[in-house]
Amino acid sequence: MQFIKSKPIAHSCFNFTRSLSDFSTLSNLLQGRISHNHLLQIHARVFRIGAHQDNLIATRLIGQYPSNISLRVLHGQLKEPNLFPFNAIIRVLSEEGNFADAFVVFNKLRYQSLLPNQLTFSFLLKACSRSGNSYYVQQVHSLVLKLRLGDDSSVFKGLLSVYARSLRDLHSAHKLFDEMPEKDVISWTCLISGYAKLGLSEEALCQFLSMVKKSLIPENDTMISVLSACSKLDMSNIEKWIGNFLYDLGSSGCDSVSIVLVYLYGKWGKVDKSREIFEQISGDGKRSVLPWNAMIGAYVQNGCALEGLSLFQLMMELNCCCPNHVTMVNVLSACAQVGNLYLGLWVHEYMKGSRQKGFLLSNANLATALIDMYSKCGSLEKAGDVFDQLVVKDVVSFNAMIMGLAINGKGMEALKLFSQMLELNLRPNARTFLGLLCACSHSGLTAEGRQIFKEMSHCFCIAPTLEHYASYIDLLARVGYVEEALQVATSMPFKPNNFVWGALLGGCMLHNRLELAQIISSILVEVDPNNSAGYVMLSNTYASDQRWSAISRLRLSMKEKGVAKMPGCSWINIAGVAHEFLAGSSSHPQNESMHGILQVLLKEMKLASI
């Protein structure tokens, strides 16, 4: 009898051991991402061996399915769920942006007398951040305090992030921040980011300086928010903030402060000072792409495209960091300035070959930079390809393509594209109409230009700016309607600037209206006394009348005022290297050999003419 009794006991132990082994295997199989077919096979096995009541397996099953199936796993299959499957479904719902259902599940958790933990609140706060609903956030905040989870830094950081970044409730965010027992880089970054997103640049920079004084080293996310704040800083305050940062340069956040200074000096137009600060950044600091972006951007924004491209080349040669979309936007802008199609093509191919291929066709700034570069380099076909491949075409991308067609003299194509934009129910903005007026001006489409200028305010309720008036005046002056253009200039609700007078003067010179040209040239000199363009055009009108003494007086006046004529500048790209040539300059390293070849050509021309 003892033998017979012991047999089923041994068999039961074997089944129990095998069951534990199967449970462990299934649990391991459900980790990570698995294919749908494989998931169904595992799920079927779970039911066959009765593992669907195991909380760990149920938790991992929930993580593999969308919420509509996950909810059935939780409520239809699991009789006695613990906290983990509840947390899993709340996470799935929050990732799907279904914050209302996430709170329904959370309430069911509480009705079952389960005590939520920091992970529960972490997932709930993610749901709150996507909803932007302050009621839910306040509920979570109250429960955190009630359950005495206030000492948990991860929960506090989650709350701070929602208040500062999602709700943009900086009063509550700052109050919570002040109550935090330990303030690390992540919490400081949340606060700085909140101020930056609201356009409160001064407050964001104040917090950044306070953080640096605490000897905390900012992370890349911190610096992105700080540089965003700097970009919105009022130009009149830049000098003050440079002084503030220079005062704190000796602190532990030296490299991060230097990056900000590089950016601010560049925005102020002091590129040499930007480069001086850039060179002071440590080798470790230059492993981040941020200082390179700040310096390349400073060069490009101040018209030093070749210097910007040289720095980009150095960055790639040193291989210290990978360029991101901000780097490439700056590089493409530099390529557009100097007409370097070769490098622009390389950037495009690099982005297509990198992990950012999908980003390339979805990021408006990058797509716009590519379209602008190809358009200014004369490759409209390539610009059109980028535009056509965009995942979503918005007003920004349409504007870029319209302007690209405009500057290449494709006025009718630009107008057709505008019609397509309206068919897609996209609302044009002021930039759209600037591109359309530019298209009409470059293609001599007077009637179309008049209609567009009229419709932008009457049909689209967009008031023309000084830039729009200048473009419209340029259109009228180019086709010979100089008097009408002058009437528009003197009756518009803005004081005419140098661009308006320059457009009028160009029309006068083009259509041989020399008397009017002299008057407008004189006005242009008064309006913009430090710009040589007005003096040059006035000199040309004097020369056409052979008024040599007037030209001498004008040159003397320029000398007394310290006005120097800007030399003409051109670029040529040979084997991927951009060469710059300034009128009257002999600074090019191959200057002598080029002049030697020119002399040979001149001799051959003279011989051929004999």
C-alpha positions as CSV (number, residue, x, y, z in Angstrom):
1,M,0.0,0.0,0.0
2,Q,2.8,2.3,0.8
3,F,4.2,1.8,-2.7
4,I,0.9,2.5,-4.4
5,K,0.4,5.7,-2.3
6,S,3.8,6.9,-3.1
7,K,3.5,6.6,-6.8
8,P,1.0,9.4,-7.4
9,I,2.9,11.6,-5.0
10,A,6.0,11.2,-7.1
11,H,4.1,11.8,-10.3
12,S,2.5,15.0,-8.8
13,C,5.9,16.3,-7.8
14,F,7.2,15.7,-11.4
15,N,4.2,17.5,-12.9
16,F,4.7,20.4,-10.5
17,T,8.4,20.7,-11.3
18,R,7.7,20.5,-15.0
19,S,5.0,23.1,-14.6
20,L,7.4,25.5,-12.9
21,S,10.0,24.9,-15.6
22,D,7.4,25.5,-18.4
23,F,6.2,28.7,-16.6
24,S,9.8,30.0,-16.4
25,T,10.4,29.1,-20.1
26,L,7.2,30.9,-21.2
27,S,8.1,33.9,-19.1
28,N,11.5,34.2,-20.7
29,L,10.0,33.8,-24.2
30,L,7.7,36.8,-23.6
31,Q,10.6,39.2,-23.0
32,G,11.6,41.7,-25.7
33,R,9.8,42.2,-29.0
34,I,8.5,39.1,-30.7
35,S,6.6,38.5,-33.9
36,H,2.8,38.3,-33.9
37,N,2.6,34.7,-35.0
38,H,5.2,33.6,-32.4
39,L,3.2,35.5,-29.8
40,L,0.0,33.6,-30.7
41,Q,1.8,30.3,-30.4
42,I,3.2,31.2,-26.9
43,H,-0.2,32.5,-25.8
44,A,-1.8,29.2,-26.9
45,R,0.8,27.3,-24.9
46,V,0.1,29.5,-21.9
47,F,-3.6,28.4,-21.9
48,R,-2.7,24.7,-22.5
49,I,-0.6,24.5,-19.3
50,G,-2.8,26.8,-17.3
51,A,-0.2,29.5,-17.0
52,H,-2.6,32.4,-17.7
53,Q,-3.2,32.8,-14.0
54,D,0.4,33.5,-13.4
55,N,0.8,37.2,-12.7
56,L,4.3,37.5,-14.2
57,I,3.3,35.7,-17.5
58,A,0.1,37.8,-17.6
59,T,2.2,41.0,-17.1
60,R,4.5,40.1,-20.0
61,L,1.6,39.1,-22.2
62,I,-0.1,42.5,-21.6
63,G,3.1,44.3,-22.6
64,Q,3.1,42.5,-26.0
65,Y,-0.5,43.4,-27.0
66,P,-2.4,46.7,-27.8
67,S,-4.7,47.9,-25.0
68,N,-7.9,46.3,-26.4
69,I,-6.4,42.8,-26.1
70,S,-4.4,43.6,-23.0
71,L,-7.5,44.6,-21.1
72,R,-9.0,41.2,-21.9
73,V,-5.9,39.5,-20.5
74,L,-6.3,41.5,-17.3
75,H,-10.0,41.3,-16.7
76,G,-11.1,38.2,-18.6
77,Q,-8.3,35.7,-17.8
78,L,-6.6,36.7,-14.5
79,K,-8.7,35.9,-11.4
80,E,-6.4,37.3,-8.8
81,P,-4.2,40.0,-10.3
82,N,-1.5,41.6,-8.3
83,L,0.0,45.1,-8.9
84,F,2.3,44.2,-11.8
85,P,-0.3,43.4,-14.5
86,F,-2.2,46.6,-13.5
87,N,1.0,48.6,-13.9
88,A,1.6,46.9,-17.3
89,I,-1.8,47.8,-18.7
90,I,-1.6,51.4,-17.4
91,R,1.8,51.7,-19.2
92,V,0.3,50.4,-22.5
93,L,-2.7,52.8,-22.2
94,S,-0.4,55.8,-21.4
95,E,1.8,55.0,-24.4
96,E,-1.3,54.9,-26.6
97,G,-2.3,58.3,-25.3
98,N,-5.5,56.8,-23.7
99,F,-5.2,58.7,-20.4
100,A,-8.9,58.4,-19.5
101,D,-8.8,54.5,-19.6
102,A,-5.5,54.5,-17.8
103,F,-7.2,56.3,-14.9
104,V,-10.2,53.8,-15.0
105,V,-7.7,50.9,-14.6
106,F,-6.0,52.8,-11.8
107,N,-9.3,53.2,-10.0
108,K,-10.0,49.5,-10.3
109,L,-6.6,48.8,-8.9
110,R,-7.4,50.8,-5.8
111,Y,-10.8,49.2,-5.4
112,Q,-9.0,45.8,-5.2
113,S,-7.1,47.2,-2.2
114,L,-3.8,47.1,-4.1
115,L,-1.3,49.7,-3.1
116,P,0.2,51.6,-6.1
117,N,4.0,52.1,-6.2
118,Q,6.3,54.6,-7.9
119,L,6.1,52.7,-11.2
120,T,2.3,53.1,-11.2
121,F,2.6,56.8,-10.8
122,S,5.4,57.0,-13.3
123,F,3.1,55.4,-16.0
124,L,0.1,57.6,-14.9
125,L,2.2,60.7,-15.2
126,K,3.2,59.8,-18.7
127,A,-0.5,59.5,-19.5
128,C,-1.1,62.9,-17.9
129,S,1.8,64.5,-19.9
130,R,0.0,63.4,-23.1
131,S,-3.4,64.5,-22.0
132,G,-2.5,68.0,-20.8
133,N,-5.4,67.7,-18.3
134,S,-4.6,69.5,-15.0
135,Y,-7.4,67.7,-13.2
136,Y,-5.8,64.3,-13.5
137,V,-2.4,65.7,-12.6
138,Q,-3.7,67.2,-9.4
139,Q,-5.4,63.9,-8.6
140,V,-2.1,62.1,-8.9
141,H,-0.3,64.8,-6.9
142,S,-2.8,64.4,-4.1
143,L,-2.5,60.6,-4.0
144,V,1.3,60.9,-4.0
145,L,1.2,63.1,-0.9
146,K,-1.5,60.9,0.7
147,L,0.6,57.7,0.2
148,R,3.7,59.5,1.4
149,L,5.6,58.9,-1.8
150,G,7.0,62.4,-1.7
151,D,10.4,61.2,-0.8
152,D,10.6,59.2,-4.0
153,S,12.7,61.3,-6.5
154,S,11.4,59.6,-9.6
155,V,7.8,60.4,-8.7
156,F,8.7,64.0,-7.9
157,K,10.6,64.4,-11.2
158,G,7.6,63.0,-13.1
159,L,5.3,65.5,-11.5
160,L,7.7,68.3,-12.1
161,S,8.1,67.3,-15.8
162,V,4.3,67.3,-16.3
163,Y,3.8,70.7,-14.6
164,A,6.6,72.4,-16.4
165,R,6.6,70.8,-19.8
166,S,3.1,69.6,-20.5
167,L,0.8,71.9,-18.4
168,R,3.2,74.8,-18.6
169,D,2.1,75.6,-15.0
170,L,5.4,77.1,-13.9
171,H,4.0,78.3,-10.6
172,S,3.2,74.8,-9.5
173,A,6.4,73.4,-11.1
174,H,8.6,75.9,-9.2
175,K,6.8,75.3,-5.9
176,L,7.3,71.5,-6.3
177,F,10.9,72.1,-7.3
178,D,11.6,74.1,-4.2
179,E,10.1,71.3,-2.0
180,M,12.3,68.6,-3.6
181,P,14.8,67.2,-1.1
182,E,17.4,66.6,-3.8
183,K,17.6,68.6,-7.0
184,D,19.6,66.8,-9.7
185,V,20.3,67.7,-13.4
186,I,17.1,66.1,-14.6
187,S,14.9,68.3,-12.2
188,W,16.8,71.4,-13.2
189,T,16.4,70.6,-16.9
190,C,12.6,70.1,-16.4
191,L,12.3,73.6,-15.0
192,I,14.6,75.3,-17.5
193,S,12.8,73.5,-20.4
194,G,9.4,74.8,-19.0
195,Y,10.6,78.4,-19.0
196,A,12.2,78.1,-22.4
197,K,9.0,76.6,-24.0
198,L,7.0,79.5,-22.7
199,G,9.5,82.0,-24.2
200,L,10.6,83.2,-20.8
201,S,14.2,83.3,-21.8
202,E,15.5,85.5,-18.9
203,E,14.0,83.1,-16.3
204,A,15.4,80.0,-18.1
205,L,18.9,81.5,-18.2
206,C,18.7,82.5,-14.5
207,Q,17.8,79.0,-13.6
208,F,20.7,77.7,-15.7
209,L,23.2,80.0,-14.0
210,S,21.9,78.9,-10.6
211,M,22.3,75.3,-11.6
212,V,25.9,75.9,-12.8
213,K,26.7,77.6,-9.5
214,K,25.6,74.4,-7.8
215,S,28.5,72.6,-9.6
216,L,26.1,70.5,-11.6
217,I,27.2,69.5,-15.1
218,P,24.3,70.1,-17.6
219,E,23.3,67.4,-20.0
220,N,22.6,67.7,-23.7
221,D,18.9,68.1,-23.0
222,T,19.6,70.9,-20.6
223,M,21.8,72.7,-23.2
224,I,19.2,72.3,-25.9
225,S,16.6,74.1,-23.7
226,V,19.2,76.8,-22.8
227,L,20.1,77.5,-26.4
228,S,16.4,77.6,-27.3
229,A,16.0,80.3,-24.6
230,C,19.0,82.2,-26.1
231,S,17.5,82.1,-29.6
232,K,14.4,83.9,-28.2
233,L,16.4,86.4,-26.2
234,D,15.8,90.1,-27.1
235,M,18.8,91.5,-29.0
236,S,19.0,94.4,-26.7
237,N,19.6,92.0,-23.7
238,I,22.3,89.9,-25.3
239,E,25.3,92.1,-24.2
240,K,23.9,91.9,-20.6
241,W,23.7,88.1,-20.6
242,I,27.1,87.8,-22.1
243,G,28.4,89.7,-19.1
244,N,26.4,87.5,-16.7
245,F,27.9,84.3,-18.3
246,L,31.4,85.7,-18.4
247,Y,31.2,86.3,-14.6
248,D,30.3,82.6,-14.1
249,L,32.8,81.2,-16.6
250,G,35.1,80.0,-13.8
251,S,32.5,77.6,-12.4
252,S,32.4,73.9,-12.8
253,G,30.1,74.2,-15.8
254,C,32.7,76.0,-17.8
255,D,32.2,74.1,-21.1
256,S,28.5,74.5,-21.0
257,V,28.8,78.2,-20.3
258,S,31.2,78.5,-23.1
259,I,28.8,76.9,-25.5
260,V,26.2,79.5,-24.6
261,L,28.7,82.3,-25.1
262,V,29.7,81.0,-28.5
263,Y,26.0,81.1,-29.4
264,L,25.3,84.6,-28.0
265,Y,28.4,86.2,-29.5
266,G,27.4,84.7,-32.8
267,K,23.9,86.2,-32.5
268,W,25.5,89.5,-31.6
269,G,27.6,89.4,-34.8
270,K,30.9,89.0,-33.1
271,V,32.1,85.8,-34.9
272,D,35.8,86.2,-34.0
273,K,34.8,86.3,-30.3
274,S,32.6,83.2,-30.8
275,R,35.6,81.3,-32.3
276,E,37.9,82.5,-29.5
277,I,35.5,81.0,-26.9
278,F,35.0,77.9,-29.0
279,E,38.7,77.2,-28.9
280,Q,38.6,77.3,-25.1
281,I,36.1,74.4,-24.9
282,S,37.8,71.2,-23.7
283,G,38.3,68.1,-25.7
284,D,35.6,66.3,-23.7
285,G,33.2,69.3,-24.3
286,K,33.8,69.0,-28.0
287,R,32.6,65.4,-28.0
288,S,29.1,66.8,-28.0
289,V,27.8,68.2,-31.2
290,L,26.3,71.3,-29.5
291,P,29.5,73.5,-29.5
292,W,30.1,72.6,-33.1
293,N,26.5,73.5,-34.0
294,A,26.8,76.8,-32.1
295,M,30.0,77.8,-33.9
296,I,29.0,76.6,-37.4
297,G,25.6,78.4,-36.9
298,A,27.4,81.6,-35.9
299,Y,29.5,81.6,-39.1
300,V,26.5,80.9,-41.3
301,Q,24.2,83.5,-39.7
302,N,26.9,86.1,-40.2
303,G,27.6,85.4,-43.9
304,C,30.9,83.5,-43.2
305,A,29.7,80.4,-45.1
306,L,33.2,79.1,-46.1
307,E,34.5,79.3,-42.5
308,G,31.4,77.4,-41.4
309,L,32.0,74.7,-44.0
310,S,35.7,74.5,-43.0
311,L,34.7,73.9,-39.4
312,F,32.2,71.2,-40.4
313,Q,35.0,69.5,-42.4
314,L,37.2,69.6,-39.3
315,M,34.5,68.2,-37.2
316,M,34.0,65.2,-39.6
317,E,37.8,64.7,-39.8
318,L,38.3,64.6,-36.0
319,N,35.3,62.2,-35.8
320,C,34.6,63.4,-32.3
321,C,30.9,63.5,-32.6
322,C,28.1,62.8,-35.1
323,P,26.3,65.6,-36.9
324,N,22.6,65.9,-36.2
325,H,19.8,67.6,-38.1
326,V,20.7,71.1,-36.7
327,T,24.3,70.7,-38.0
328,M,23.0,69.7,-41.4
329,V,20.5,72.6,-41.6
330,N,23.4,75.0,-41.0
331,V,25.7,73.2,-43.5
332,L,23.0,73.2,-46.1
333,S,22.4,76.9,-45.5
334,A,26.1,77.6,-46.0
335,C,26.1,75.5,-49.2
336,A,23.2,77.6,-50.5
337,Q,25.1,80.8,-49.7
338,V,28.2,79.8,-51.8
339,G,26.5,77.6,-54.3
340,N,28.3,74.4,-53.2
341,L,26.0,71.8,-54.8
342,Y,28.7,69.1,-54.4
343,L,28.7,69.3,-50.6
344,G,24.9,69.7,-50.5
345,L,24.5,66.5,-52.4
346,W,26.9,64.8,-50.0
347,V,24.9,66.0,-47.0
348,H,21.7,64.6,-48.6
349,E,23.3,61.2,-49.3
350,Y,24.8,61.1,-45.8
351,M,21.4,61.7,-44.2
352,K,19.7,59.1,-46.4
353,G,22.4,56.6,-45.5
354,S,22.3,57.3,-41.7
355,R,19.7,56.3,-39.1
356,Q,18.0,59.6,-39.7
357,K,16.6,58.6,-43.1
358,G,12.9,58.6,-41.9
359,F,13.6,61.9,-40.1
360,L,14.9,63.4,-43.3
361,L,11.5,63.2,-44.9
362,S,9.5,64.2,-41.9
363,N,11.5,67.2,-40.4
364,A,10.2,70.4,-41.9
365,N,13.4,72.4,-41.1
366,L,15.7,69.9,-42.7
367,A,13.5,69.4,-45.8
368,T,13.2,73.2,-46.1
369,A,17.0,73.6,-45.9
370,L,17.4,70.9,-48.6
371,I,14.8,72.5,-51.0
372,D,16.4,76.0,-50.4
373,M,19.9,74.6,-51.0
374,Y,19.0,72.8,-54.2
375,S,17.0,75.8,-55.5
376,K,19.8,78.3,-54.9
377,C,22.3,76.0,-56.5
378,G,20.1,75.8,-59.6
379,S,19.0,72.2,-59.2
380,L,15.2,72.6,-59.2
381,E,14.7,69.0,-60.2
382,K,16.4,67.8,-56.9
383,A,14.5,70.4,-54.9
384,G,11.2,69.0,-56.4
385,D,12.2,65.4,-55.6
386,V,12.7,66.3,-51.9
387,F,9.4,68.2,-51.9
388,D,7.5,65.3,-53.6
389,Q,8.9,62.7,-51.1
390,L,7.9,64.6,-48.0
391,V,5.7,62.5,-45.7
392,V,3.6,65.5,-44.8
393,K,3.6,68.7,-46.9
394,D,2.8,71.7,-44.7
395,V,2.9,75.5,-45.3
396,V,6.6,75.6,-44.5
397,S,7.5,73.1,-47.2
398,F,5.2,74.7,-49.8
399,N,6.7,78.1,-49.0
400,A,10.2,76.8,-49.6
401,M,9.3,75.2,-52.9
402,I,7.4,78.3,-54.1
403,M,10.4,80.5,-53.2
404,G,12.8,78.1,-55.0
405,L,10.7,78.3,-58.2
406,A,10.6,82.1,-57.8
407,I,14.3,82.7,-57.6
408,N,14.8,80.5,-60.6
409,G,12.4,82.5,-62.8
410,K,9.6,79.8,-62.8
411,G,6.8,82.2,-61.9
412,M,3.9,80.3,-63.5
413,E,5.0,77.1,-61.8
414,A,5.1,78.9,-58.4
415,L,1.5,80.1,-59.0
416,K,0.4,76.6,-59.9
417,L,2.0,75.2,-56.7
418,F,0.1,77.8,-54.8
419,S,-3.2,76.6,-56.3
420,Q,-2.3,73.0,-55.2
421,M,-1.6,74.3,-51.7
422,L,-5.1,75.9,-51.6
423,E,-6.7,72.6,-52.9
424,L,-5.1,70.8,-49.9
425,N,-6.9,73.3,-47.6
426,L,-3.5,74.7,-46.3
427,R,-3.8,78.3,-45.2
428,P,-1.1,80.5,-46.7
429,N,0.9,82.8,-44.4
430,A,2.9,86.0,-45.0
431,R,5.9,84.0,-46.1
432,T,3.8,82.4,-48.9
433,F,2.8,85.7,-50.3
434,L,6.4,87.0,-50.2
435,G,7.4,84.0,-52.3
436,L,4.6,84.6,-54.8
437,L,5.4,88.3,-55.2
438,C,9.0,87.4,-55.7
439,A,8.0,84.9,-58.3
440,C,5.9,87.5,-60.2
441,S,8.8,90.0,-59.9
442,H,11.4,87.6,-61.3
443,S,9.1,86.5,-64.1
444,G,7.6,89.8,-65.0
445,L,4.0,88.7,-64.2
446,T,2.6,92.1,-63.5
447,A,-1.2,91.3,-63.6
448,E,-0.7,88.3,-61.4
449,G,1.4,90.2,-59.0
450,R,-1.2,93.0,-58.7
451,Q,-3.9,90.4,-58.0
452,I,-1.8,88.5,-55.4
453,F,-0.9,91.7,-53.6
454,K,-4.6,92.7,-53.5
455,E,-5.9,89.3,-52.4
456,M,-3.5,88.7,-49.6
457,S,-5.3,91.3,-47.5
458,H,-8.8,91.2,-49.0
459,C,-9.2,87.4,-49.2
460,F,-6.7,86.0,-46.7
461,C,-6.7,88.8,-44.1
462,I,-2.9,89.0,-44.2
463,A,-1.7,92.6,-43.8
464,P,1.3,93.3,-46.1
465,T,4.6,94.0,-44.3
466,L,7.3,96.3,-45.4
467,E,9.0,93.3,-47.1
468,H,5.8,92.6,-49.1
469,Y,5.7,96.3,-50.2
470,A,9.4,96.2,-51.2
471,S,8.8,93.1,-53.3
472,Y,5.7,94.5,-55.0
473,I,7.5,97.8,-55.7
474,D,10.4,95.8,-57.2
475,L,7.9,94.1,-59.5
476,L,6.4,97.4,-60.7
477,A,9.8,99.1,-61.1
478,R,11.3,96.1,-63.1
479,V,8.6,96.2,-65.7
480,G,8.8,100.0,-66.1
481,Y,5.9,101.2,-64.0
482,V,8.3,103.4,-62.1
483,E,5.8,106.2,-61.3
484,E,3.2,103.7,-59.9
485,A,6.0,102.0,-57.9
486,L,7.0,105.4,-56.5
487,Q,3.3,106.2,-55.6
488,V,3.1,102.8,-53.7
489,A,6.3,103.6,-51.8
490,T,5.2,107.0,-50.7
491,S,1.6,106.0,-49.8
492,M,2.3,102.7,-47.9
493,P,1.9,102.7,-44.1
494,F,5.6,102.3,-43.5
495,K,8.6,104.6,-43.9
496,P,10.5,103.4,-47.1
497,N,13.8,101.7,-46.2
498,N,16.9,101.0,-48.3
499,F,15.3,97.9,-50.0
500,V,12.4,100.0,-51.2
501,W,14.6,102.8,-52.5
502,G,17.0,100.3,-54.0
503,A,14.2,98.6,-55.9
504,L,13.0,101.9,-57.2
505,L,16.5,102.9,-58.2
506,G,17.1,99.6,-60.0
507,G,13.9,100.2,-62.0
508,C,15.1,103.7,-62.9
509,M,18.5,102.5,-64.1
510,L,17.0,99.6,-66.1
511,H,14.5,101.9,-67.9
512,N,16.9,104.8,-68.3
513,R,15.1,107.2,-66.0
514,L,18.3,109.0,-65.0
515,E,16.8,112.2,-63.5
516,L,14.6,110.3,-61.2
517,A,17.5,107.9,-60.5
518,Q,19.7,110.7,-59.2
519,I,16.9,111.9,-56.8
520,I,16.3,108.3,-55.5
521,S,20.1,107.7,-55.2
522,S,20.4,110.8,-53.0
523,I,17.5,109.6,-50.8
524,L,19.1,106.1,-50.6
525,V,22.4,107.6,-49.4
526,E,20.5,109.6,-46.7
527,V,18.5,106.5,-45.6
528,D,21.4,104.1,-45.5
529,P,24.6,106.3,-45.2
530,N,26.9,103.5,-44.3
531,N,25.9,101.3,-47.3
532,S,28.1,101.7,-50.4
533,A,25.3,100.5,-52.8
534,G,23.5,103.9,-52.8
535,Y,26.8,105.8,-53.5
536,V,27.7,103.4,-56.3
537,M,24.4,103.8,-58.0
538,L,24.5,107.6,-57.6
539,S,28.0,107.6,-59.0
540,N,26.7,105.6,-62.0
541,T,23.9,108.1,-62.7
542,Y,26.5,110.9,-62.5
543,A,28.8,109.0,-64.9
544,S,25.9,108.6,-67.4
545,D,25.6,112.4,-67.4
546,Q,29.4,112.8,-67.5
547,R,29.3,114.8,-64.2
548,W,32.9,113.9,-63.2
549,S,33.3,116.6,-60.6
550,A,30.1,115.4,-58.9
551,I,31.6,111.9,-58.8
552,S,34.8,113.3,-57.2
553,R,32.8,115.0,-54.5
554,L,30.8,111.8,-53.9
555,R,34.0,109.8,-53.4
556,L,35.4,112.4,-51.0
557,S,32.1,112.3,-49.0
558,M,32.4,108.5,-48.8
559,K,36.0,108.7,-47.6
560,E,35.1,111.3,-44.9
561,K,32.2,109.1,-43.7
562,G,34.4,106.0,-43.7
563,V,32.1,104.2,-46.2
564,A,34.0,101.5,-48.1
565,K,32.7,99.9,-51.2
566,M,32.0,96.2,-50.6
567,P,34.1,94.2,-53.1
568,G,32.3,91.9,-55.5
569,C,32.5,88.2,-54.4
570,S,32.0,85.0,-56.2
571,W,32.6,81.3,-55.6
572,I,33.5,78.3,-57.7
573,N,33.5,74.6,-56.7
574,I,36.2,72.4,-57.9
575,A,36.4,68.7,-56.8
576,G,34.3,69.5,-53.8
577,V,36.4,72.5,-52.7
578,A,34.8,75.9,-52.7
579,H,37.1,78.8,-53.9
580,E,36.3,82.4,-53.0
581,F,37.3,85.3,-55.2
582,L,37.0,89.0,-54.1
583,A,37.2,91.8,-56.7
584,G,40.6,93.4,-56.7
585,S,42.0,90.9,-54.2
586,S,45.2,88.8,-54.8
587,S,44.7,86.6,-51.7
588,H,43.9,83.4,-53.5
589,P,46.9,80.9,-53.2
590,Q,46.9,80.2,-56.9
591,N,46.6,83.9,-57.9
592,E,49.9,84.0,-59.8
593,S,49.3,80.9,-61.9
594,M,45.7,82.0,-62.7
595,H,47.0,85.4,-63.9
596,G,49.7,83.7,-66.0
597,I,47.0,81.6,-67.7
598,L,45.0,84.8,-68.4
599,Q,48.0,86.4,-70.0
600,V,48.5,83.4,-72.3
601,L,44.8,83.6,-73.3
602,L,45.0,87.3,-73.9
603,K,48.0,86.8,-76.2
604,E,46.1,84.1,-78.2
605,M,43.1,86.3,-78.5
606,K,45.2,89.1,-79.9
607,L,46.9,86.8,-82.4
608,A,43.5,85.5,-83.5
609,S,42.3,89.0,-84.1
610,I,45.2,90.0,-86.4
